[in-house]
Amino acid sequence: MERITATYLIETPYSPEAAAAVLAGEQSSGTFVAVPGETDELKQRFAARVEQVTPLGVSTEPAIPGAVSASGTYQQALVQVSWSIENFGYNLPVLLSTLQGNLYELRQFTGLKLLDIDFPDSFAAHYQGPAFGIEGCRRLTNVFGRPLTGTIIKPSVGLTPEHTAGLVKTLAEAGIDFVKDDELMGSTANSPFAERVDAIMDVINRHADKTGKKVMYAFNISAELDDMQRNYEKVVQSGGTCAMISLNSVGMAAMKKIGDNRALAIHGHRNGWGMLTRHPLLGIAFPAYQKLWRLAGVDQIHVNGIQNKFWESDDSVVQSIEACLTPMFGGYSVLPVVSSGQWGGQAPETYRRTQTVDLLYMAGGGILAHPWGPAAGVTALQQAWKAAVDGLTVEEAAVAYPEFGQSVEKFGKK
């Protein structure tokens, strides 16, 4: 019988082997005491197995509250635990309850982080995965050989549909590939969802008719499930190509239900991510996280950015990009979305560290606040990536490209 294997980073005041055994029991057929019906046959078939325990080191302080160590030390280790797929079948919510449920409550742990998940190939037959992925998003935008360049509507909330459409018109004429709603923008008093879609898609469709280039706009359809479906259908009927979903807000089941429509590329926004991962010994790491959302049908997913405005390190961002670009089941590609305090100045380092242009590279203020206006901001971002691939430094690119040079003057000291 096929099995799913999860890798955890743990910390415990007990032996790592004993703590791992408790985890395996709690998250499968066992409980804190033997109960009637818990036969050897049942345990053999349904019990989780501890596959490997690799000691890592010792800490003298617990990472999070739990049992107090009698010896004053806390053992850290990598632990691999596997489950038969008989336990949950092809059911993502129950799978999540198994891999990320009550185990975080166990007193045996003063640190626990889900690092990665290995799925059997049969999951590819039960989950369609991303409908578009990297190549599909490139076809929809007709962008090849370079990153997709994108931006976010700012101010996040407050613009009318007409003001938003006017900004989209400026960006489209400047050559932008992608624009999205801010995650805070749903359907507001002064910008009802349907009216915003009508105003923006009128601009995008007219621009496509005139030039042959259709800007991808990610409308934030996040809502209660019935409203999400109506919002999705509105975007499709209006000629849109993309919907944005706040993944952690709507949940796995809602994401998969919408993703199964497979008419729009899904832009997966991970807002709330810090709550799930910021502590180094608690939550879930991105390699595991993005695999789950790929199964549910996400085509694009946020990875933060080099020298970003948030807490995440460059090494972590690079690991996230690499995780997205690692094939899953031989396909299931997902486009890494680089964002958060980005402008063209980070392009050379991003390319040096990742050696890829398979990115959606987004700059909000880095485009909209350009000294010569948003149109020059788009041009500057594309110049920055050409310079990065050509091996130019930021200083060399600033001399070669006037628009990018102005970006350096504006953002280079921040």
PLY file of the C-alpha trace (Angstrom):
ply
format ascii 1.0
element vertex 414
property float x
property float y
property float z
element edge 413
property int vertex1
property int vertex2
end_header
0.00 0.00 0.00
1.31 3.45 -0.95
2.43 5.76 1.84
2.88 9.49 2.34
6.04 10.54 4.16
6.41 13.80 6.07
9.68 15.25 7.32
9.63 17.30 10.52
12.17 19.34 12.42
11.51 18.63 16.09
12.73 19.72 19.50
11.88 17.70 22.59
12.91 17.36 26.24
12.69 13.57 25.77
14.54 11.28 23.42
13.71 12.15 19.79
12.78 8.52 19.15
10.24 8.53 21.97
8.74 11.85 20.88
8.47 10.67 17.27
6.68 7.52 18.41
4.12 9.64 20.28
3.57 11.76 17.16
3.03 8.68 15.00
0.59 7.19 17.49
-1.39 10.39 18.09
-1.75 11.08 14.37
-2.95 7.61 13.37
-4.52 4.73 15.25
-3.20 5.33 18.76
-4.12 7.46 21.74
-2.57 8.00 25.18
-3.67 4.57 26.42
-4.45 1.22 24.82
-8.16 0.88 23.98
-10.40 -2.08 23.04
-10.27 -2.86 19.35
-6.67 -1.68 18.93
-5.50 -5.01 17.60
-2.08 -5.83 16.24
-3.70 -6.30 12.81
-5.28 -2.83 12.96
-2.03 -1.21 14.04
-0.09 -3.01 11.33
-2.47 -1.65 8.69
-3.25 1.86 9.91
-0.58 2.99 12.37
1.87 5.64 11.25
5.48 4.52 11.11
8.58 6.36 12.27
10.88 5.85 9.30
13.97 7.74 10.42
15.28 9.89 13.27
18.40 11.99 12.67
19.76 13.83 15.74
20.86 17.40 15.06
21.94 18.99 18.30
20.99 20.18 21.76
19.50 23.42 23.07
19.41 24.64 26.67
16.24 26.70 26.15
12.93 25.43 24.74
11.89 27.03 21.47
8.22 27.11 22.51
6.44 26.15 25.76
6.05 22.43 26.46
7.32 19.93 28.99
10.27 21.05 31.11
13.42 19.04 30.61
14.69 17.30 33.75
18.22 17.48 32.38
17.93 21.10 31.27
18.53 20.18 27.63
16.25 19.88 24.61
17.09 17.50 21.76
16.62 18.59 18.14
16.25 16.11 15.28
14.90 15.49 11.81
12.10 12.94 11.90
10.42 11.14 9.01
6.99 9.64 9.61
4.85 7.82 7.05
1.16 6.99 6.75
-0.70 4.58 4.54
-2.96 6.44 2.12
-5.71 4.11 3.37
-5.92 6.40 6.41
-7.25 9.41 4.48
-7.60 8.45 0.83
-7.46 11.39 -1.55
-8.91 13.89 0.89
-6.83 17.04 1.35
-8.58 18.34 4.50
-8.13 15.03 6.33
-4.57 14.80 5.03
-3.90 18.24 6.54
-5.47 17.17 9.83
-3.08 14.23 9.84
0.10 16.12 8.93
-0.65 19.39 10.74
-3.28 18.64 13.35
-3.06 17.86 17.05
0.62 16.97 16.86
1.39 20.67 17.47
-0.45 20.35 20.78
1.64 17.48 22.09
3.52 18.20 25.30
6.40 16.08 24.05
7.48 18.86 21.67
9.06 22.22 22.37
9.52 22.67 18.63
7.84 21.15 15.58
7.96 22.23 11.95
6.72 20.36 8.88
9.57 20.66 6.36
8.53 18.54 3.39
6.03 15.97 2.13
6.60 13.11 -0.30
3.48 12.04 -2.17
3.06 8.75 -4.07
2.52 8.99 -7.82
-1.13 7.96 -7.48
-1.90 11.49 -6.26
-1.26 12.73 -9.80
-4.17 10.60 -11.02
-6.57 12.06 -8.42
-5.54 15.72 -8.47
-5.27 17.66 -11.71
-2.91 20.22 -10.22
-2.32 23.62 -11.83
-4.38 24.20 -14.98
-1.78 26.55 -16.49
1.47 26.61 -14.51
4.53 28.40 -15.86
4.10 27.66 -19.56
0.38 28.31 -19.49
0.85 31.71 -17.83
3.48 32.55 -20.45
1.05 31.65 -23.24
-1.73 33.73 -21.71
0.52 36.80 -21.50
2.63 36.03 -24.59
5.80 36.61 -22.58
8.76 34.32 -23.26
12.44 34.43 -22.41
12.16 36.90 -19.54
10.24 37.26 -16.27
6.64 38.43 -16.39
6.67 41.97 -14.98
3.80 42.97 -12.78
2.48 45.38 -10.21
-0.20 45.78 -7.55
-2.91 48.40 -7.52
-2.05 51.03 -4.92
-3.61 52.57 -2.84
-4.73 49.11 -1.78
-8.27 50.22 -0.93
-10.11 53.40 -1.83
-9.83 53.82 -5.59
-13.04 53.76 -7.62
-13.41 51.34 -10.54
-12.83 54.24 -12.92
-9.64 55.35 -11.19
-8.38 51.77 -11.10
-9.16 51.28 -14.78
-7.33 54.51 -15.61
-4.22 53.25 -13.86
-4.49 49.90 -15.65
-4.72 51.76 -18.98
-1.48 53.62 -18.22
0.26 50.39 -17.21
-1.02 48.46 -20.23
0.20 51.15 -22.60
3.58 51.00 -20.84
3.90 47.28 -21.61
3.03 45.73 -18.24
2.36 41.98 -18.32
0.44 41.51 -15.08
-1.57 43.60 -12.61
-3.39 42.45 -9.50
-5.80 43.60 -6.87
-4.28 44.06 -3.45
-5.28 41.23 -1.11
-7.19 43.81 0.98
-9.43 44.68 -1.97
-12.51 42.51 -2.32
-15.79 44.29 -2.95
-15.83 47.65 -1.20
-18.48 50.33 -0.84
-16.90 52.48 -3.53
-15.57 49.64 -5.72
-18.09 46.79 -6.02
-16.47 43.70 -7.50
-18.58 43.44 -10.66
-18.22 47.15 -11.46
-14.46 46.93 -11.03
-14.24 43.93 -13.34
-16.31 45.72 -15.99
-14.20 48.88 -15.90
-10.84 47.09 -15.92
-11.70 44.47 -18.52
-13.05 47.16 -20.85
-9.56 48.72 -20.79
-7.75 45.40 -21.11
-9.94 44.10 -23.93
-9.67 47.35 -25.88
-5.90 47.31 -25.47
-5.75 43.66 -26.62
-7.87 44.42 -29.68
-5.56 47.29 -30.57
-2.17 45.72 -29.88
-2.65 41.95 -29.64
-1.27 41.96 -26.07
-3.70 40.99 -23.31
-2.62 42.08 -19.85
-3.24 39.46 -17.17
-5.22 41.00 -14.31
-5.65 38.97 -11.11
-9.01 39.94 -9.61
-9.27 39.08 -5.91
-12.24 36.70 -5.86
-11.66 35.63 -2.22
-14.98 35.44 -0.40
-17.50 32.92 0.91
-17.59 29.94 -1.46
-20.77 30.82 -3.38
-19.59 34.39 -3.83
-16.18 33.14 -4.95
-17.81 31.04 -7.65
-19.92 34.00 -8.83
-16.85 36.24 -8.86
-14.91 33.61 -10.82
-17.68 33.32 -13.41
-17.86 37.11 -13.75
-14.14 37.27 -14.60
-14.52 34.47 -17.16
-17.55 36.08 -18.80
-15.71 39.41 -19.00
-12.75 37.92 -20.84
-10.33 37.83 -17.92
-7.51 35.32 -17.62
-6.66 35.24 -13.90
-8.22 35.15 -10.43
-6.42 35.83 -7.17
-7.20 33.79 -4.05
-5.98 34.46 -0.52
-5.06 30.85 0.17
-4.81 30.87 3.94
-8.08 32.77 4.26
-10.30 30.56 2.09
-8.72 27.19 2.87
-7.70 24.13 0.91
-11.16 22.79 0.08
-12.40 26.14 -1.25
-9.25 26.63 -3.32
-9.60 23.20 -4.91
-13.31 23.71 -5.63
-12.57 26.94 -7.48
-9.42 25.57 -9.11
-11.40 22.66 -10.56
-13.14 25.15 -12.89
-9.79 25.37 -14.78
-10.78 28.37 -16.91
-8.57 30.98 -15.19
-5.00 30.96 -13.97
-5.01 31.02 -10.16
-2.75 33.57 -8.49
-2.17 32.17 -5.00
-1.54 34.88 -2.42
-0.06 33.56 0.81
-0.95 36.51 3.09
-0.80 35.26 6.66
2.27 33.18 5.76
4.38 34.65 8.54
1.93 33.29 11.10
2.57 29.79 9.75
6.34 29.84 9.38
8.11 32.81 10.97
9.19 30.88 14.06
12.09 28.60 13.03
10.76 25.70 15.11
7.02 25.99 14.59
4.57 25.64 11.70
5.32 24.64 8.13
8.19 25.34 5.72
7.57 26.54 2.19
8.69 23.37 0.33
5.86 21.46 2.03
3.38 24.34 1.82
3.66 24.90 -1.92
3.24 21.19 -2.71
-0.15 21.17 -0.99
-1.36 24.19 -2.94
-0.08 22.74 -6.21
-2.30 19.72 -5.57
-5.24 22.09 -5.08
-4.59 23.80 -8.43
-2.60 26.99 -7.80
-0.74 28.27 -10.90
1.22 31.11 -9.29
2.34 31.48 -5.67
4.12 34.18 -3.69
7.71 33.56 -2.55
8.68 37.03 -1.21
11.80 38.59 -2.77
15.52 39.23 -2.44
16.28 42.10 -0.03
12.56 42.30 0.74
10.76 44.61 3.12
9.71 41.77 5.42
11.56 39.47 7.82
12.45 36.66 5.44
16.10 36.03 4.58
17.45 35.90 1.03
18.41 32.25 1.55
14.82 31.41 2.44
13.51 33.22 -0.65
15.96 31.36 -2.89
14.91 28.04 -1.33
11.26 28.91 -2.02
11.93 29.75 -5.67
13.86 26.51 -6.10
11.00 24.57 -4.49
8.51 26.03 -6.98
10.76 25.20 -9.93
11.26 21.58 -8.81
8.93 19.37 -10.90
6.16 17.55 -9.07
4.90 14.33 -10.66
6.87 15.33 -13.76
4.71 18.44 -14.21
2.43 20.44 -11.91
4.56 23.53 -12.52
3.88 26.62 -10.42
5.13 30.14 -11.20
7.08 31.80 -8.34
5.77 35.30 -7.62
8.55 37.60 -6.41
7.28 40.64 -4.51
7.54 42.72 -1.32
9.58 45.90 -1.59
10.95 44.99 -5.00
12.30 47.29 -7.69
14.77 46.69 -10.49
17.77 46.98 -8.20
17.24 43.46 -6.81
17.10 41.84 -10.27
20.87 41.20 -10.66
21.14 39.49 -7.27
17.92 37.54 -7.85
19.21 36.22 -11.15
22.67 35.49 -9.73
21.18 33.43 -6.92
18.51 31.58 -8.93
19.70 31.54 -12.57
16.10 31.61 -13.78
13.73 33.97 -15.57
10.73 31.75 -14.82
9.33 34.32 -12.40
6.49 36.77 -12.05
8.46 39.75 -10.79
6.21 42.33 -9.14
6.97 45.84 -7.99
4.29 48.06 -6.46
5.90 51.30 -5.42
8.92 50.31 -7.50
6.79 50.93 -10.61
4.07 53.32 -9.48
6.44 55.70 -7.65
9.00 55.99 -10.46
10.09 59.65 -10.82
8.98 59.68 -14.47
5.67 57.93 -13.79
4.33 54.35 -13.90
5.11 53.88 -17.60
8.79 54.56 -16.98
8.58 52.28 -13.94
7.54 49.36 -16.15
10.32 50.10 -18.61
12.88 50.35 -15.81
11.91 46.97 -14.40
12.25 45.27 -17.77
15.58 47.03 -18.34
16.80 45.78 -14.96
16.09 42.16 -15.90
17.75 42.47 -19.29
20.79 43.91 -17.53
20.73 41.10 -14.95
20.71 38.37 -17.59
23.41 40.21 -19.56
25.62 40.25 -16.47
25.56 44.00 -15.82
25.86 45.40 -12.32
23.29 47.83 -10.97
25.75 50.67 -11.51
26.45 49.64 -15.12
22.76 49.24 -15.87
22.00 52.68 -14.40
24.36 54.22 -16.94
23.07 52.12 -19.85
19.33 52.65 -19.25
17.92 56.12 -18.36
14.65 54.84 -16.86
16.47 52.34 -14.68
18.97 55.02 -13.75
16.11 57.09 -12.35
14.97 54.08 -10.31
18.42 53.85 -8.80
18.28 57.55 -7.91
14.87 57.08 -6.25
15.11 53.67 -4.60
18.81 52.83 -4.48
19.45 54.40 -1.08
16.40 52.92 0.65
0 1
1 2
2 3
3 4
4 5
5 6
6 7
7 8
8 9
9 10
10 11
11 12
12 13
13 14
14 15
15 16
16 17
17 18
18 19
19 20
20 21
21 22
22 23
23 24
24 25
25 26
26 27
27 28
28 29
29 30
30 31
31 32
32 33
33 34
34 35
35 36
36 37
37 38
38 39
39 40
40 41
41 42
42 43
43 44
44 45
45 46
46 47
47 48
48 49
49 50
50 51
51 52
52 53
53 54
54 55
55 56
56 57
57 58
58 59
59 60
60 61
61 62
62 63
63 64
64 65
65 66
66 67
67 68
68 69
69 70
70 71
71 72
72 73
73 74
74 75
75 76
76 77
77 78
78 79
79 80
80 81
81 82
82 83
83 84
84 85
85 86
86 87
87 88
88 89
89 90
90 91
91 92
92 93
93 94
94 95
95 96
96 97
97 98
98 99
99 100
100 101
101 102
102 103
103 104
104 105
105 106
106 107
107 108
108 109
109 110
110 111
111 112
112 113
113 114
114 115
115 116
116 117
117 118
118 119
119 120
120 121
121 122
122 123
123 124
124 125
125 126
126 127
127 128
128 129
129 130
130 131
131 132
132 133
133 134
134 135
135 136
136 137
137 138
138 139
139 140
140 141
141 142
142 143
143 144
144 145
145 146
146 147
147 148
148 149
149 150
150 151
151 152
152 153
153 154
154 155
155 156
156 157
157 158
158 159
159 160
160 161
161 162
162 163
163 164
164 165
165 166
166 167
167 168
168 169
169 170
170 171
171 172
172 173
173 174
174 175
175 176
176 177
177 178
178 179
179 180
180 181
181 182
182 183
183 184
184 185
185 186
186 187
187 188
188 189
189 190
190 191
191 192
192 193
193 194
194 195
195 196
196 197
197 198
198 199
199 200
200 201
201 202
202 203
203 204
204 205
205 206
206 207
207 208
208 209
209 210
210 211
211 212
212 213
213 214
214 215
215 216
216 217
217 218
218 219
219 220
220 221
221 222
222 223
223 224
224 225
225 226
226 227
227 228
228 229
229 230
230 231
231 232
232 233
233 234
234 235
235 236
236 237
237 238
238 239
239 240
240 241
241 242
242 243
243 244
244 245
245 246
246 247
247 248
248 249
249 250
250 251
251 252
252 253
253 254
254 255
255 256
256 257
257 258
258 259
259 260
260 261
261 262
262 263
263 264
264 265
265 266
266 267
267 268
268 269
269 270
270 271
271 272
272 273
273 274
274 275
275 276
276 277
277 278
278 279
279 280
280 281
281 282
282 283
283 284
284 285
285 286
286 287
287 288
288 289
289 290
290 291
291 292
292 293
293 294
294 295
295 296
296 297
297 298
298 299
299 300
300 301
301 302
302 303
303 304
304 305
305 306
306 307
307 308
308 309
309 310
310 311
311 312
312 313
313 314
314 315
315 316
316 317
317 318
318 319
319 320
320 321
321 322
322 323
323 324
324 325
325 326
326 327
327 328
328 329
329 330
330 331
331 332
332 333
333 334
334 335
335 336
336 337
337 338
338 339
339 340
340 341
341 342
342 343
343 344
344 345
345 346
346 347
347 348
348 349
349 350
350 351
351 352
352 353
353 354
354 355
355 356
356 357
357 358
358 359
359 360
360 361
361 362
362 363
363 364
364 365
365 366
366 367
367 368
368 369
369 370
370 371
371 372
372 373
373 374
374 375
375 376
376 377
377 378
378 379
379 380
380 381
381 382
382 383
383 384
384 385
385 386
386 387
387 388
388 389
389 390
390 391
391 392
392 393
393 394
394 395
395 396
396 397
397 398
398 399
399 400
400 401
401 402
402 403
403 404
404 405
405 406
406 407
407 408
408 409
409 410
410 411
411 412
412 413
